[in-house]
Amino acid sequence: MTISLAARDPATGALGMVLTSSSPAVAARCPHLRAGVGAVSSQNVTNPALGPLMLDALARGASARDAVATAVEHDPAIAYRQLAAVDAEGTVAGFSGERALGVHAIAAGDQAIAAGNLLADPGVPRAMLDAYAASRAGSFEERLLEGLLGALAAGGEEGPVRAAGLAVVEAVPWPVTDLRVDDAAQPAGELARILALWLPQKRAYLLRATDPASAPAFAATPDSPTTTARPRED
């Protein structure tokens, strides 16, 4: 029911994840990220508790492989789970239980891993990785999005997807990007629209938290036609 890509940006050390699913609100359950620690996904028949468990293992110094092994040992229903992880060094690991749904596959690449179940084709995770690696977009977020679009172009899920999400963590404790489409006929397209709106304002919102005196005023946007003299309140 889910296709995901977790990656570490080699240029910045940022960690990110993008995913889509036929299930609503997938980004509320499957992706788990922690700055300087890792990005992990618990999917298929999802157990959200496995995300923090893997991140805690990574924070204690475990590798991605050991963090996934910890989750496998912890969950008595692990046969139903699919897991993916990338750690702060870019090491990746994945797991698919023998009761994972439909066609399922995992593909590992350079500091990135893609996983999916109920797939239209077993090559979808590899196509996702290839599209991400081939992207020449300017931001990590845009490269992750292109990975998602590559997965959908390769067939995506067996049925229509309805939800999507994209998150990135950098040097602060919270996600610097955390975008969600909980239900839409074209969730990837809606995610792309929201990302295009978000990216020009991303750094300004970060400055509002870390150094508000130097935060710039926001420019006008189509949804907010009036330019303000200072950053708008949340």
N, C-alpha and C positions, 0 to 999 in steps of 0.2 A: 504493500500500500504506500510505500515511500521510496523516493530516490534522494540521496543526499551526497554532498561533497564537502569534506572537511579538509582544510589546508592551512599551511603556514606560509606566509609571504616571505620569501628568502631575502628580499630587499629591506624589509622593516622589522621582521620578527612578529608582525601581527598574525593573529589566528582568526580564522573565519569559517563559516559554514553557510551553505545554501541548500535548500531542500524543497521538494514539492510532494504532494500526496493527493490521493482521491478522498482522503478523510479530512474533515474540517479542522481548522485551528491546529495544524500539524506543528507549527513553530512553538506552540505552548507546551508540547510534550516531548519532542524528540531531541532537539539540539541543546547542548550544554557547553558553555565556554567560560574560561577563566583566564584573565590576563596573565601572561607569563607562565602559564601552566599547561593549557591544552584546549582542544576542541574535540568533543566526543558526541556520538549519536547513539541513542537506544531506540530501535525502530522495529518494524514488522508487527508483532503483537507486543506493543510497547510497554516497558516498565520504566517510567521516568526516574525511579529511585536509583537506577543503575548509572545515570549520568553523573550525579554528585559523587557516587561511590568511586567511579573511575577517575574523576578529577581529584578527589582527595588522595587517591593512590599516586597520581602523577605529582601532586604537590609534595608528597613525601619522598619523591625521587625515583619512583617507578618509571620504567620505560612504557611506551604505548602498548607494547606486547604484554608486559606484566600487568598493566592496568586492565586490559581486556581480560586477561586470565583471572584477575581478582573478581571481576563481574561474573565470569563463567562459573567460578567456584561458589559464589555467593547466592546465586539465584537457582532454586530448585526447578524452576520452569524455564531454564535457559534454552531448552530445545525449541522454544517458540520465538526466541529473540534473534535480532541481527544487530551487531555492534560495529562501530567504526571509531577510530581514535587517531589523533595526531598530537604529539607532544611538543613542548617548547623548543626542542632541538630539530623538529621536523621528521622524527621517526613515526611511522604509521603502523597500524595493526587493525585487523578486522576479524569478525566471527559471524557465521551464519549457522543457526541451529538446524537440526535435521527436520524440524517441523516448520521451518520458514515457508511462507506462503508462495505458491506458484513458482514461476521462474525467478530465481534469485541469484545474485552474483555480487562479487566484490572485486574491485580493481585498484591496485596500489601504484602510485607514481612517485615523482620527486616531491617530497614533502606534501603529499596530498593523497587522499583515499576517497573513493566513491563506492557507494553500496546501494543496492536496490532490491526490492522484492515485488512480486506480482508484475514482473516486467513484460513488455511486449517482445523483448529480444534480450538474450543474455549478454549481448555486446553493449547494452546501454551504459553501464558504469564506465567502461573503457572509453566510450564516445564522450562521456561527460568529462573525464580526465583530459582527453585529447583536446577538447574545445577550450578547457581552462588553460592548458599549457600553451596552446597556440594563440591565445588572446594577446593582443597588443594594446589593450585598453589602458588608460592612464591610472586607474585606481584599482586596488585589490578588490573592492566590492564589484566593480564592473567586470573584472575577470571571473569572479565567482558566478556572476549572473550569466556570463557567456558560457560557462560550464553547464549551467542549468539548461540554457537554450539548446546546447549541443545534445544533451540527454533527450530532450523532447524531440528534437529533429531526428534522432536515431530510433524513435518509437515510443520512448517514455514508458509509462505504465500500461498495463493491459487495458485499463479503462480510463475514462477522462479524469484528469486531475482537477481539484477544486481549491486547493490551498497551497501556499508557498511562504517561505521566510528566508531572510538573509541577515546574518549577524556577524560582527567583527569586534574583537577586543584588541586593545593596544597597550598603552602604558598606564591606564587608570583602572580602578577596580570594576567599573561598569562598562557595558558594551558601548563603543563609540558609534556603532550603527546597529540598530535592532528593528528591522522592518518586517511586517507581517501582513499577509493577505489571508484572512481566515476562511473566506468562502467567496468564490467568483468563478464565472464561466471561463475566464482566461486569466488564471492567477499569475502566470509568468509575465504576461503583458502588464498587468496591474502592478506587479512588483517592480518592473522596469520603470513604470511611470513614477512610482513613489521614490525609487532610488534617484531618478533624475531630479526630483524635487529636493531630496535630502542632501545630496552630496555638496551642492554649493553652500549649504548652511552648516555642514558638519563641524568644521573647525570653530566656527563662531559659538556654537552650543558648547563645545568643549572648553573654550576660553571662558564662557560664562560661569562654568563650574570651578575652574582652576585659577582664573585671573580676571574676574568680572570687570575691573577697572579698565582693562585693555581690550575688552570684547568689542568688536565693531558693530555698527548698526547693520541691520538686515536690509538687503535690497528688496524692492518690490517683487512679488511673485504673482502669477496669474490668479492664485486664490487669495492674495492679499495685495491689492493694487496700490495701496498707499504706503510709501516709504516712511518708516518711522525715524525719529531722531536718535533713538537708542534701541537696543534689542528689545523685542516684544517679550512680555511675560509669558510663561508657559500656561 
